[in-house]
Amino acid sequence: GLNTVRVSLYRSVKDNSLHIVNTAMRMGIGGGLDNLSSGGILTFIKKDGTMNGFALNKFGVKYFEHPDTHLKFNEIIPDLGALRELCKKVAHRIFYARILSLDACYDIKSRWRIVEANVLGQHTIKFAQNAGQPFFREFTDEVVEYCINYHWTFK
């Protein structure tokens, strides 16, 4: 199966600038799909590009090495700068989405390729939370403030 890196971006409610807030690597098991709903696992990727040391499945079962390859989840994601640049370039072309997630793969020629754009149903939020990170990171207060001041449920 194809393993992908999911990059989640937030379009600021203050100035519409794009920010990468979270990144996770999704992997299949036994040749299966990398989606959690299909039996895959994921490991959160820290800002410096290293995996966080463990992976989880959809039930929260923790793995310290991949069940098939026995590789530990402490690798560095290659060419992370190029991935971030590509994701921002693509995200700038997707209008009206405040949260979007892009799935990318690293091809045989060592280039990042976007394979899917997700703008609805952001299950990605739990990827960060399960790794002990707030989804919006340093933008959490900005989002909370915006919701309190402008969301229709507070009117």
N, CA, C and O atoms as a GROMACS GRO file, in nm:
protein
  620
    1GLY      N    1   0.082  -0.120   0.000
    1GLY     CA    2   0.000   0.000   0.000
    1GLY      C    3   0.085   0.125   0.000
    1GLY      O    4   0.205   0.122   0.029
    2LEU      N    5   0.023   0.233  -0.032
    2LEU     CA    6   0.089   0.364  -0.034
    2LEU      C    7   0.079   0.428   0.103
    2LEU      O    8  -0.030   0.442   0.158
    3ASN      N    9   0.192   0.467   0.158
    3ASN     CA   10   0.194   0.542   0.284
    3ASN      C   11   0.199   0.690   0.250
    3ASN      O   12   0.270   0.732   0.159
    4THR      N   13   0.122   0.769   0.323
    4THR     CA   14   0.117   0.912   0.294
    4THR      C   15   0.144   0.995   0.418
    4THR      O   16   0.129   0.949   0.531
    5VAL      N   17   0.186   1.117   0.394
    5VAL     CA   18   0.201   1.216   0.500
    5VAL      C   19   0.083   1.311   0.490
    5VAL      O   20   0.057   1.368   0.383
    6ARG      N   21   0.012   1.328   0.600
    6ARG     CA   22  -0.102   1.421   0.603
    6ARG      C   23  -0.053   1.553   0.664
    6ARG      O   24  -0.003   1.556   0.776
    7VAL      N   25  -0.068   1.659   0.588
    7VAL     CA   26  -0.029   1.793   0.631
    7VAL      C   27  -0.156   1.875   0.650
    7VAL      O   28  -0.233   1.894   0.555
    8SER      N   29  -0.178   1.924   0.771
    8SER     CA   30  -0.297   2.003   0.802
    8SER      C   31  -0.260   2.150   0.806
    8SER      O   32  -0.163   2.191   0.870
    9LEU      N   33  -0.340   2.230   0.735
    9LEU     CA   34  -0.316   2.373   0.728
    9LEU      C   35  -0.436   2.450   0.782
    9LEU      O   36  -0.550   2.405   0.773
   10TYR      N   37  -0.407   2.564   0.839
   10TYR     CA   38  -0.508   2.654   0.893
   10TYR      C   39  -0.495   2.788   0.823
   10TYR      O   40  -0.386   2.845   0.816
   11ARG      N   41  -0.607   2.839   0.771
   11ARG     CA   42  -0.610   2.972   0.710
   11ARG      C   43  -0.658   3.068   0.817
   11ARG      O   44  -0.772   3.058   0.864
   12SER      N   45  -0.574   3.160   0.856
   12SER     CA   46  -0.600   3.249   0.968
   12SER      C   47  -0.728   3.331   0.949
   12SER      O   48  -0.754   3.386   0.842
   13VAL      N   49  -0.807   3.337   1.055
   13VAL     CA   50  -0.928   3.420   1.052
   13VAL      C   51  -0.892   3.567   1.065
   13VAL      O   52  -0.976   3.653   1.039
   14LYS      N   53  -0.769   3.598   1.104
   14LYS     CA   54  -0.726   3.737   1.118
   14LYS      C   55  -0.677   3.797   0.987
   14LYS      O   56  -0.711   3.910   0.954
   15ASP      N   57  -0.595   3.721   0.913
   15ASP     CA   58  -0.535   3.780   0.793
   15ASP      C   59  -0.531   3.686   0.671
   15ASP      O   60  -0.467   3.717   0.571
   16ASN      N   61  -0.599   3.571   0.680
   16ASN     CA   62  -0.606   3.474   0.571
   16ASN      C   63  -0.472   3.410   0.533
   16ASN      O   64  -0.462   3.345   0.430
   17SER      N   65  -0.371   3.429   0.615
   17SER     CA   66  -0.243   3.364   0.586
   17SER      C   67  -0.253   3.215   0.620
   17SER      O   68  -0.328   3.175   0.709
   18LEU      N   69  -0.178   3.134   0.548
   18LEU     CA   70  -0.180   2.990   0.568
   18LEU      C   71  -0.068   2.946   0.661
   18LEU      O   72   0.045   2.994   0.653
   19HIS      N   73  -0.103   2.854   0.750
   19HIS     CA   74  -0.006   2.802   0.846
   19HIS      C   75  -0.019   2.650   0.853
   19HIS      O   76  -0.129   2.597   0.863
   20ILE      N   77   0.094   2.582   0.847
   20ILE     CA   78   0.092   2.437   0.869
   20ILE      C   79   0.088   2.416   1.020
   20ILE      O   80   0.176   2.460   1.093
   21VAL      N   81  -0.018   2.348   1.065
   21VAL     CA   82  -0.034   2.330   1.209
   21VAL      C   83   0.000   2.189   1.255
   21VAL      O   84   0.039   2.171   1.370
   22ASN      N   85  -0.013   2.090   1.169
   22ASN     CA   86   0.015   1.952   1.208
   22ASN      C   87   0.054   1.868   1.089
   22ASN      O   88   0.013   1.893   0.975
   23THR      N   89   0.135   1.767   1.117
   23THR     CA   90   0.178   1.673   1.015
   23THR      C   91   0.183   1.534   1.076
   23THR      O   92   0.230   1.517   1.189
   24ALA      N   93   0.134   1.434   1.004
   24ALA     CA   94   0.136   1.296   1.052
   24ALA      C   95   0.164   1.202   0.936
   24ALA      O   96   0.121   1.227   0.823
   25MET      N   97   0.235   1.094   0.964
   25MET     CA   98   0.258   0.992   0.863
   25MET      C   99   0.161   0.877   0.886
   25MET      O  100   0.150   0.824   0.996
   26ARG      N  101   0.091   0.840   0.779
   26ARG     CA  102  -0.008   0.732   0.784
   26ARG      C  103   0.049   0.611   0.711
   26ARG      O  104   0.104   0.624   0.602
   27MET      N  105   0.036   0.495   0.772
   27MET     CA  106   0.095   0.373   0.716
   27MET      C  107  -0.004   0.259   0.719
   27MET      O  108  -0.083   0.246   0.812
   28GLY      N  109   0.000   0.177   0.616
   28GLY     CA  110  -0.080   0.056   0.612
   28GLY      C  111  -0.011  -0.056   0.688
   28GLY      O  112   0.109  -0.051   0.715
   29ILE      N  113  -0.089  -0.157   0.720
   29ILE     CA  114  -0.036  -0.278   0.784
   29ILE      C  115  -0.075  -0.396   0.695
   29ILE      O  116  -0.188  -0.405   0.649
   30GLY      N  117   0.020  -0.487   0.672
   30GLY     CA  118  -0.008  -0.606   0.593
   30GLY      C  119  -0.047  -0.577   0.450
   30GLY      O  120  -0.123  -0.653   0.390
   31GLY      N  121   0.004  -0.467   0.393
   31GLY     CA  122  -0.028  -0.431   0.256
   31GLY      C  123  -0.159  -0.355   0.242
   31GLY      O  124  -0.201  -0.324   0.130
   32GLY      N  125  -0.226  -0.326   0.355
   32GLY     CA  126  -0.353  -0.254   0.352
   32GLY      C  127  -0.336  -0.105   0.334
   32GLY      O  128  -0.224  -0.053   0.328
   33LEU      N  129  -0.449  -0.036   0.327
   33LEU     CA  130  -0.450   0.109   0.312
   33LEU      C  131  -0.396   0.178   0.436
   33LEU      O  132  -0.396   0.122   0.546
   34ASP      N  133  -0.350   0.301   0.416
   34ASP     CA  134  -0.296   0.376   0.530
   34ASP      C  135  -0.402   0.450   0.610
   34ASP      O  136  -0.372   0.506   0.715
   35ASN      N  137  -0.526   0.450   0.563
   35ASN     CA  138  -0.634   0.516   0.638
   35ASN      C  139  -0.657   0.445   0.770
   35ASN      O  140  -0.654   0.322   0.776
   36LEU      N  141  -0.679   0.521   0.876
   36LEU     CA  142  -0.708   0.460   1.005
   36LEU      C  143  -0.834   0.374   0.998
   36LEU      O  144  -0.839   0.267   1.058
   37SER      N  145  -0.933   0.421   0.924
   37SER     CA  146  -1.059   0.347   0.914
   37SER      C  147  -1.043   0.214   0.841
   37SER      O  148  -1.131   0.128   0.848
   38SER      N  149  -0.932   0.196   0.770
   38SER     CA  150  -0.906   0.072   0.696
   38SER      C  151  -0.800  -0.014   0.765
   38SER      O  152  -0.746  -0.106   0.704
   39GLY      N  153  -0.770   0.017   0.890
   39GLY     CA  154  -0.673  -0.063   0.964
   39GLY      C  155  -0.532  -0.008   0.966
   39GLY      O  156  -0.440  -0.074   1.015
   40GLY      N  157  -0.513   0.114   0.913
   40GLY     CA  158  -0.381   0.175   0.913
   40GLY      C  159  -0.343   0.231   1.048
   40GLY      O  160  -0.423   0.230   1.142
   41ILE      N  161  -0.220   0.279   1.057
   41ILE     CA  162  -0.170   0.343   1.179
   41ILE      C  163  -0.107   0.476   1.140
   41ILE      O  164  -0.079   0.501   1.023
   42LEU      N  165  -0.085   0.562   1.240
   42LEU     CA  166  -0.020   0.690   1.210
   42LEU      C  167   0.073   0.729   1.321
   42LEU      O  168   0.053   0.694   1.438
   43THR      N  169   0.175   0.802   1.284
   43THR     CA  170   0.266   0.862   1.379
   43THR      C  171   0.269   1.012   1.355
   43THR      O  172   0.277   1.057   1.240
   44PHE      N  173   0.263   1.087   1.461
   44PHE     CA  174   0.268   1.233   1.455
   44PHE      C  175   0.411   1.275   1.420
   44PHE      O  176   0.507   1.212   1.464
   45ILE      N  177   0.424   1.380   1.341
   45ILE     CA  178   0.555   1.431   1.304
   45ILE      C  179   0.575   1.565   1.373
   45ILE      O  180   0.495   1.658   1.358
   46LYS      N  181   0.683   1.574   1.448
   46LYS     CA  182   0.714   1.698   1.522
   46LYS      C  183   0.760   1.807   1.423
   46LYS      O  184   0.792   1.779   1.308
   47LYS      N  185   0.761   1.929   1.472
   47LYS     CA  186   0.798   2.042   1.385
   47LYS      C  187   0.937   2.027   1.322
   47LYS      O  188   0.961   2.076   1.212
   48ASP      N  189   1.027   1.959   1.392
   48ASP     CA  190   1.162   1.941   1.338
   48ASP      C  191   1.170   1.829   1.235
   48ASP      O  192   1.278   1.803   1.180
   49GLY      N  193   1.057   1.761   1.208
   49GLY     CA  194   1.053   1.658   1.105
   49GLY      C  195   1.073   1.516   1.155
   49GLY      O  196   1.072   1.423   1.075
   50THR      N  197   1.093   1.498   1.285
   50THR     CA  198   1.109   1.363   1.338
   50THR      C  199   0.975   1.306   1.382
   50THR      O  200   0.886   1.378   1.427
   51MET      N  201   0.963   1.176   1.369
   51MET     CA  202   0.842   1.108   1.418
   51MET      C  203   0.845   1.110   1.571
   51MET      O  204   0.952   1.119   1.631
   52ASN      N  205   0.727   1.101   1.632
   52ASN     CA  206   0.720   1.119   1.777
   52ASN      C  207   0.747   0.993   1.859
   52ASN      O  208   0.728   0.996   1.981
   53GLY      N  209   0.790   0.883   1.798
   53GLY     CA  210   0.831   0.766   1.874
   53GLY      C  211   0.730   0.654   1.883
   53GLY      O  212   0.764   0.544   1.926
   54PHE      N  213   0.606   0.681   1.844
   54PHE     CA  214   0.505   0.576   1.847
   54PHE      C  215   0.398   0.605   1.743
   54PHE      O  216   0.387   0.717   1.692
   55ALA      N  217   0.321   0.503   1.711
   55ALA     CA  218   0.209   0.517   1.619
   55ALA      C  219   0.084   0.466   1.689
   55ALA      O  220   0.093   0.390   1.786
   56LEU      N  221  -0.032   0.508   1.639
   56LEU     CA  222  -0.160   0.466   1.695
   56LEU      C  223  -0.251   0.415   1.584
   56LEU      O  224  -0.241   0.457   1.469
   57ASN      N  225  -0.339   0.323   1.620
   57ASN     CA  226  -0.445   0.286   1.527
   57ASN      C  227  -0.572   0.360   1.568
   57ASN      O  228  -0.568   0.443   1.659
   58LYS      N  229  -0.684   0.333   1.502
   58LYS     CA  230  -0.806   0.410   1.529
   58LYS      C  231  -0.862   0.385   1.668
   58LYS      O  232  -0.945   0.463   1.716
   59PHE      N  233  -0.820   0.278   1.734
   59PHE     CA  234  -0.868   0.249   1.868
   59PHE      C  235  -0.773   0.302   1.976
   59PHE      O  236  -0.799   0.286   2.095
   60GLY      N  237  -0.664   0.364   1.933
   60GLY     CA  238  -0.567   0.417   2.027
   60GLY      C  239  -0.463   0.316   2.073
   60GLY      O  240  -0.388   0.342   2.166
   61VAL      N  241  -0.458   0.200   2.007
   61VAL     CA  242  -0.355   0.102   2.039
   61VAL      C  243  -0.221   0.160   1.995
   61VAL      O  244  -0.206   0.207   1.882
   62LYS      N  245  -0.124   0.156   2.085
   62LYS     CA  246   0.006   0.218   2.061
   62LYS      C  247   0.106   0.115   2.010
   62LYS      O  248   0.117   0.005   2.063
   63TYR      N  249   0.180   0.155   1.906
   63TYR     CA  250   0.285   0.072   1.847
   63TYR      C  251   0.417   0.149   1.858
   63TYR      O  252   0.423   0.268   1.827
   64PHE      N  253   0.522   0.081   1.903
   64PHE     CA  254   0.653   0.145   1.911
   64PHE      C  255   0.742   0.108   1.792
   64PHE      O  256   0.851   0.162   1.776
   65GLU      N  257   0.693   0.015   1.711
   65GLU     CA  258   0.759  -0.019   1.584
   65GLU      C  259   0.650  -0.066   1.489
   65GLU      O  260   0.543  -0.110   1.530
   66HIS      N  261   0.680  -0.056   1.360
   66HIS     CA  262   0.580  -0.097   1.261
   66HIS      C  263   0.562  -0.249   1.268
   66HIS      O  264   0.661  -0.323   1.272
   67PRO      N  265   0.437  -0.298   1.271
   67PRO     CA  266   0.413  -0.442   1.284
   67PRO      C  267   0.474  -0.527   1.172
   67PRO      O  268   0.505  -0.644   1.195
   68ASP      N  269   0.490  -0.472   1.053
   68ASP     CA  270   0.545  -0.549   0.942
   68ASP      C  271   0.697  -0.535   0.930
   68ASP      O  272   0.768  -0.635   0.918
   69THR      N  273   0.746  -0.413   0.932
   69THR     CA  274   0.888  -0.387   0.906
   69THR      C  275   0.972  -0.384   1.032
   69THR      O  276   1.094  -0.399   1.026
   70HIS      N  277   0.909  -0.366   1.146
   70HIS     CA  278   0.975  -0.355   1.277
   70HIS      C  279   1.064  -0.231   1.288
   70HIS      O  280   1.150  -0.222   1.375
   71LEU      N  281   1.042  -0.134   1.196
   71LEU     CA  282   1.114  -0.007   1.206
   71LEU      C  283   1.052   0.075   1.319
   71LEU      O  284   0.931   0.076   1.338
   72LYS      N  285   1.137   0.143   1.392
   72LYS     CA  286   1.092   0.227   1.502
   72LYS      C  287   1.042   0.360   1.446
   72LYS      O  288   1.082   0.402   1.337
   73PHE      N  289   0.956   0.426   1.522
   73PHE     CA  290   0.897   0.553   1.478
   73PHE      C  291   0.980   0.671   1.529
   73PHE      O  292   0.931   0.757   1.602
   74ASN      N  293   1.106   0.673   1.489
   74ASN     CA  294   1.196   0.781   1.528
   74ASN      C  295   1.271   0.837   1.407
   74ASN      O  296   1.373   0.905   1.422
   75GLU      N  297   1.221   0.807   1.289
   75GLU     CA  298   1.285   0.851   1.164
   75GLU      C  299   1.261   1.001   1.140
   75GLU      O  300   1.172   1.061   1.200
   76ILE      N  301   1.341   1.057   1.052
   76ILE     CA  302   1.324   1.196   1.008
   76ILE      C  303   1.259   1.193   0.870
   76ILE      O  304   1.302   1.118   0.782
   77ILE      N  305   1.157   1.272   0.851
   77ILE     CA  306   1.088   1.280   0.722
   77ILE      C  307   1.180   1.354   0.624
   77ILE      O  308   1.225   1.464   0.654
   78PRO      N  309   1.208   1.296   0.507
   78PRO     CA  310   1.300   1.360   0.413
   78PRO      C  311   1.240   1.485   0.347
   78PRO      O  312   1.121   1.491   0.317
   79ASP      N  313   1.326   1.582   0.326
   79ASP     CA  314   1.292   1.701   0.247
   79ASP      C  315   1.163   1.767   0.294
   79ASP      O  316   1.077   1.802   0.213
   80LEU      N  317   1.150   1.782   0.425
   80LEU     CA  318   1.028   1.838   0.484
   80LEU      C  319   1.003   1.981   0.437
   80LEU      O  320   0.887   2.022   0.423
   81GLY      N  321   1.108   2.057   0.414
   81GLY     CA  322   1.092   2.194   0.364
   81GLY      C  323   1.020   2.197   0.230
   81GLY      O  324   0.933   2.281   0.208
   82ALA      N  325   1.057   2.107   0.141
   82ALA     CA  326   0.992   2.099   0.010
   82ALA      C  327   0.846   2.058   0.024
   82ALA      O  328   0.760   2.109  -0.047
   83LEU      N  329   0.818   1.966   0.116
   83LEU     CA  330   0.679   1.925   0.140
   83LEU      C  331   0.596   2.042   0.190
   83LEU      O  332   0.486   2.066   0.141
   84ARG      N  333   0.648   2.116   0.286
   84ARG     CA  334   0.575   2.232   0.340
   84ARG      C  335   0.550   2.336   0.232
   84ARG      O  336   0.441   2.392   0.223
   85GLU      N  337   0.650   2.361   0.152
   85GLU     CA  338   0.638   2.459   0.043
   85GLU      C  339   0.530   2.416  -0.057
   85GLU      O  340   0.447   2.497  -0.098
   86LEU      N  341   0.532   2.289  -0.097
   86LEU     CA  342   0.434   2.238  -0.191
   86LEU      C  343   0.293   2.247  -0.133
   86LEU      O  344   0.200   2.287  -0.202
   87CYS      N  345   0.277   2.211  -0.008
   87CYS     CA  346   0.145   2.215   0.055
   87CYS      C  347   0.090   2.356   0.061
   87CYS      O  348  -0.028   2.378   0.036
   88LYS      N  349   0.172   2.452   0.094
   88LYS     CA  350   0.125   2.591   0.098
   88LYS      C  351   0.088   2.639  -0.043
   88LYS      O  352  -0.010   2.711  -0.061
   89LYS      N  353   0.166   2.600  -0.142
   89LYS     CA  354   0.138   2.638  -0.280
   89LYS      C  355   0.001   2.584  -0.324
   89LYS      O  356  -0.078   2.656  -0.383
   90VAL      N  357  -0.025   2.457  -0.294
   90VAL     CA  358  -0.153   2.396  -0.331
   90VAL      C  359  -0.266   2.458  -0.249
   90VAL      O  360  -0.372   2.488  -0.304
   91ALA      N  361  -0.246   2.476  -0.120
   91ALA     CA  362  -0.350   2.530  -0.032
   91ALA      C  363  -0.392   2.671  -0.073
   91ALA      O  364  -0.508   2.708  -0.056
   92HIS      N  365  -0.300   2.750  -0.126
   92HIS     CA  366  -0.334   2.885  -0.173
   92HIS      C  367  -0.435   2.881  -0.287
   92HIS      O  368  -0.503   2.981  -0.313
   93ARG      N  369  -0.447   2.768  -0.354
   93ARG     CA  370  -0.541   2.755  -0.466
   93ARG      C  371  -0.676   2.698  -0.424
   93ARG      O  372  -0.767   2.684  -0.506
   94ILE      N  373  -0.689   2.664  -0.297
   94ILE     CA  374  -0.815   2.611  -0.244
   94ILE      C  375  -0.879   2.722  -0.162
   94ILE      O  376  -0.833   2.755  -0.053
   95PHE      N  377  -0.985   2.779  -0.217
   95PHE     CA  378  -1.048   2.894  -0.154
   95PHE      C  379  -1.154   2.853  -0.053
   95PHE      O  380  -1.211   2.745  -0.062
   96TYR      N  381  -1.179   2.940   0.041
   96TYR     CA  382  -1.289   2.930   0.137
   96TYR      C  383  -1.273   2.820   0.240
   96TYR      O  384  -1.367   2.796   0.316
   97ALA      N  385  -1.163   2.753   0.247
   97ALA     CA  386  -1.142   2.650   0.348
   97ALA      C  387  -1.051   2.706   0.457
   97ALA      O  388  -0.940   2.750   0.428
   98ARG      N  389  -1.098   2.705   0.579
   98ARG     CA  390  -1.017   2.751   0.692
   98ARG      C  391  -0.925   2.641   0.743
   98ARG      O  392  -0.815   2.667   0.791
   99ILE      N  393  -0.972   2.516   0.732
   99ILE     CA  394  -0.890   2.400   0.769
   99ILE      C  395  -0.889   2.307   0.649
   99ILE      O  396  -0.994   2.271   0.597
  100LEU      N  397  -0.771   2.268   0.606
  100LEU     CA  398  -0.762   2.171   0.499
  100LEU      C  399  -0.643   2.081   0.525
  100LEU      O  400  -0.544   2.122   0.587
  101SER      N  401  -0.654   1.959   0.479
  101SER     CA  402  -0.547   1.862   0.497
  101SER      C  403  -0.512   1.804   0.361
  101SER      O  404  -0.598   1.766   0.282
  102LEU      N  405  -0.384   1.798   0.337
  102LEU     CA  406  -0.333   1.745   0.211
  102LEU      C  407  -0.255   1.617   0.238
  102LEU      O  408  -0.173   1.611   0.330
  103ASP      N  409  -0.280   1.515   0.158
  103ASP     CA  410  -0.206   1.389   0.168
  103ASP      C  411  -0.101   1.388   0.059
  103ASP      O  412  -0.130   1.416  -0.058
  104ALA      N  413   0.022   1.356   0.098
  104ALA     CA  414   0.134   1.358   0.004
  104ALA      C  415   0.214   1.229   0.015
  104ALA      O  416   0.218   1.165   0.120
  105CYS      N  417   0.278   1.195  -0.095
  105CYS     CA  418   0.370   1.081  -0.094
  105CYS      C  419   0.503   1.126  -0.152
  105CYS      O  420   0.511   1.224  -0.227
  106TYR      N  421   0.606   1.054  -0.116
  106TYR     CA  422   0.741   1.081  -0.164
  106TYR      C  423   0.769   0.982  -0.276
  106TYR      O  424   0.774   0.862  -0.253
  107ASP      N  425   0.788   1.033  -0.398
  107ASP     CA  426   0.798   0.942  -0.512
  107ASP      C  427   0.940   0.885  -0.530
  107ASP      O  428   1.032   0.918  -0.456
  108ILE      N  429   0.952   0.800  -0.627
  108ILE     CA  430   1.078   0.729  -0.653
  108ILE      C  431   1.191   0.824  -0.694
  108ILE      O  432   1.309   0.789  -0.684
  109LYS      N  433   1.154   0.944  -0.740
  109LYS     CA  434   1.255   1.044  -0.778
  109LYS      C  435   1.279   1.145  -0.667
  109LYS      O  436   1.334   1.252  -0.691
  110SER      N  437   1.238   1.110  -0.544
  110SER     CA  438   1.258   1.194  -0.425
  110SER      C  439   1.188   1.329  -0.437
  110SER      O  440   1.244   1.433  -0.402
  111ARG      N  441   1.065   1.325  -0.489
  111ARG     CA  442   0.981   1.446  -0.497
  111ARG      C  443   0.852   1.420  -0.423
  111ARG      O  444   0.798   1.310  -0.427
  112TRP      N  445   0.804   1.521  -0.357
  112TRP     CA  446   0.674   1.513  -0.290
  112TRP      C  447   0.563   1.533  -0.391
  112TRP      O  448   0.572   1.620  -0.478
  113ARG      N  449   0.459   1.454  -0.380
  113ARG     CA  450   0.342   1.462  -0.467
  113ARG      C  451   0.216   1.467  -0.381
  113ARG      O  452   0.202   1.390  -0.287
  114ILE      N  453   0.126   1.558  -0.413
  114ILE     CA  454  -0.002   1.564  -0.345
  114ILE      C  455  -0.094   1.461  -0.409
  114ILE      O  456  -0.111   1.461  -0.531
  115VAL      N  457  -0.152   1.375  -0.329
  115VAL     CA  458  -0.240   1.271  -0.383
  115VAL      C  459  -0.386   1.296  -0.346
  115VAL      O  460  -0.476   1.236  -0.405
  116GLU      N  461  -0.411   1.383  -0.247
  116GLU     CA  462  -0.550   1.407  -0.208
  116GLU      C  463  -0.559   1.536  -0.128
  116GLU      O  464  -0.469   1.569  -0.050
  117ALA      N  465  -0.668   1.608  -0.148
  117ALA     CA  466  -0.699   1.727  -0.068
  117ALA      C  467  -0.828   1.700   0.009
  117ALA      O  468  -0.927   1.654  -0.047
  118ASN      N  469  -0.827   1.729   0.137
  118ASN     CA  470  -0.942   1.708   0.224
  118ASN      C  471  -0.987   1.842   0.282
  118ASN      O  472  -0.910   1.909   0.351
  119VAL      N  473  -1.110   1.880   0.254
  119VAL     CA  474  -1.161   2.008   0.305
  119VAL      C  475  -1.284   1.991   0.396
  119VAL      O  476  -1.328   2.086   0.459
  120LEU      N  477  -1.338   1.872   0.401
  120LEU     CA  478  -1.455   1.845   0.486
  120LEU      C  479  -1.423   1.731   0.581
  120LEU      O  480  -1.336   1.648   0.554
  121GLY      N  481  -1.494   1.726   0.694
  121GLY     CA  482  -1.481   1.614   0.786
  121GLY      C  483  -1.339   1.592   0.834
  121GLY      O  484  -1.282   1.486   0.812
  122GLN      N  485  -1.282   1.689   0.900
  122GLN     CA  486  -1.143   1.684   0.941
  122GLN      C  487  -1.118   1.589   1.058
  122GLN      O  488  -1.108   1.632   1.173
  123HIS      N  489  -1.108   1.460   1.028
  123HIS     CA  490  -1.073   1.362   1.131
  123HIS      C  491  -0.930   1.383   1.177
  123HIS      O  492  -0.887   1.327   1.278
  124THR      N  493  -0.857   1.462   1.102
  124THR     CA  494  -0.716   1.489   1.130
  124THR      C  495  -0.698   1.557   1.265
  124THR      O  496  -0.590   1.548   1.323
  125ILE      N  497  -0.799   1.625   1.314
  125ILE     CA  498  -0.787   1.695   1.442
  125ILE      C  499  -0.742   1.599   1.552
  125ILE      O  500  -0.662   1.636   1.637
  126LYS      N  501  -0.794   1.478   1.550
  126LYS     CA  502  -0.757   1.383   1.656
  126LYS      C  503  -0.614   1.332   1.640
  126LYS      O  504  -0.557   1.284   1.738
  127PHE      N  505  -0.554   1.342   1.522
  127PHE     CA  506  -0.416   1.298   1.505
  127PHE      C  507  -0.325   1.374   1.602
  127PHE      O  508  -0.244   1.314   1.672
  128ALA      N  509  -0.340   1.504   1.604
  128ALA     CA  510  -0.257   1.587   1.693
  128ALA      C  511  -0.294   1.564   1.839
  128ALA      O  512  -0.207   1.548   1.924
  129GLN      N  513  -0.424   1.562   1.866
  129GLN     CA  514  -0.468   1.547   2.004
  129GLN      C  515  -0.422   1.415   2.064
  129GLN      O  516  -0.384   1.411   2.181
  130ASN      N  517  -0.424   1.307   1.985
  130ASN     CA  518  -0.378   1.178   2.035
  130ASN      C  519  -0.227   1.177   2.062
  130ASN      O  520  -0.178   1.093   2.137
  131ALA      N  521  -0.156   1.270   2.002
  131ALA     CA  522  -0.012   1.283   2.026
  131ALA      C  523   0.016   1.385   2.136
  131ALA      O  524   0.132   1.417   2.164
  132GLY      N  525  -0.090   1.436   2.200
  132GLY     CA  526  -0.074   1.531   2.309
  132GLY      C  527  -0.050   1.674   2.264
  132GLY      O  528   0.005   1.755   2.340
  133GLN      N  529  -0.090   1.706   2.142
  133GLN     CA  530  -0.069   1.840   2.087
  133GLN      C  531  -0.203   1.905   2.056
  133GLN      O  532  -0.295   1.838   2.009
  134PRO      N  533  -0.216   2.035   2.082
  134PRO     CA  534  -0.338   2.104   2.038
  134PRO      C  535  -0.337   2.116   1.886
  134PRO      O  536  -0.234   2.147   1.827
  135PHE      N  537  -0.450   2.092   1.823
  135PHE     CA  538  -0.455   2.094   1.677
  135PHE      C  539  -0.408   2.227   1.620
  135PHE      O  540  -0.328   2.230   1.527
  136PHE      N  541  -0.459   2.338   1.675
  136PHE     CA  542  -0.428   2.470   1.619
  136PHE      C  543  -0.297   2.528   1.672
  136PHE      O  544  -0.256   2.637   1.631
  137ARG      N  545  -0.232   2.457   1.762
  137ARG     CA  546  -0.105   2.499   1.821
  137ARG      C  547  -0.110   2.644   1.869
  137ARG      O  548  -0.194   2.679   1.952
  138GLU      N  549  -0.020   2.726   1.816
  138GLU     CA  550  -0.012   2.866   1.863
  138GLU      C  551  -0.129   2.951   1.815
  138GLU      O  552  -0.140   3.068   1.854
  139PHE      N  553  -0.215   2.896   1.731
  139PHE     CA  554  -0.330   2.970   1.680
  139PHE      C  555  -0.459   2.937   1.755
  139PHE      O  556  -0.566   2.985   1.718
  140THR      N  557  -0.450   2.857   1.860
  140THR     CA  558  -0.568   2.816   1.936
  140THR      C  559  -0.644   2.936   1.991
  140THR      O  560  -0.766   2.944   1.975
  141ASP      N  561  -0.575   3.029   2.054
  141ASP     CA  562  -0.642   3.146   2.111
  141ASP      C  563  -0.709   3.230   2.003
  141ASP      O  564  -0.818   3.285   2.025
  142GLU      N  565  -0.647   3.242   1.887
  142GLU     CA  566  -0.705   3.316   1.775
  142GLU      C  567  -0.837   3.254   1.731
  142GLU      O  568  -0.935   3.325   1.707
  143VAL      N  569  -0.840   3.122   1.722
  143VAL     CA  570  -0.961   3.052   1.680
  143VAL      C  571  -1.070   3.064   1.786
  143VAL      O  572  -1.186   3.089   1.753
  144VAL      N  573  -1.034   3.046   1.911
  144VAL     CA  574  -1.132   3.058   2.020
  144VAL      C  575  -1.192   3.199   2.023
  144VAL      O  576  -1.313   3.215   2.034
  145GLU      N  577  -1.106   3.299   2.014
  145GLU     CA  578  -1.153   3.438   2.015
  145GLU      C  579  -1.249   3.465   1.898
  145GLU      O  580  -1.353   3.528   1.916
  146TYR      N  581  -1.214   3.416   1.781
  146TYR     CA  582  -1.299   3.435   1.664
  146TYR      C  583  -1.435   3.369   1.686
  146TYR      O  584  -1.539   3.429   1.658
  147CYS      N  585  -1.435   3.247   1.735
  147CYS     CA  586  -1.561   3.176   1.757
  147CYS      C  587  -1.649   3.248   1.859
  147CYS      O  588  -1.770   3.260   1.839
  148ILE      N  589  -1.590   3.294   1.966
  148ILE     CA  590  -1.667   3.366   2.069
  148ILE      C  591  -1.727   3.493   2.012
  148ILE      O  592  -1.842   3.526   2.043
  149ASN      N  593  -1.654   3.564   1.929
  149ASN     CA  594  -1.701   3.692   1.876
  149ASN      C  595  -1.791   3.682   1.754
  149ASN      O  596  -1.874   3.771   1.731
  150TYR      N  597  -1.777   3.575   1.675
  150TYR     CA  598  -1.848   3.573   1.547
  150TYR      C  599  -1.934   3.452   1.519
  150TYR      O  600  -2.016   3.456   1.427
  151HIS      N  601  -1.919   3.346   1.594
  151HIS     CA  602  -1.998   3.226   1.560
  151HIS      C  603  -2.144   3.250   1.591
  151HIS      O  604  -2.178   3.311   1.692
  152TRP      N  605  -2.231   3.201   1.505
  152TRP     CA  606  -2.374   3.225   1.514
  152TRP      C  607  -2.434   3.173   1.644
  152TRP      O  608  -2.536   3.225   1.688
  153THR      N  609  -2.376   3.073   1.707
  153THR     CA  610  -2.434   3.021   1.832
  153THR      C  611  -2.416   3.117   1.949
  153THR      O  612  -2.485   3.105   2.050
  154PHE      N  613  -2.325   3.211   1.936
  154PHE     CA  614  -2.304   3.309   2.041
  154PHE      C  615  -2.381   3.439   2.018
  154PHE      O  616  -2.371   3.532   2.097
  155LYS      N  617  -2.457   3.446   1.910
  155LYS     CA  618  -2.532   3.568   1.877
  155LYS      C  619  -2.666   3.569   1.945
  155LYS      O  620  -2.743   3.664   1.929
   0.00000   0.00000   0.00000
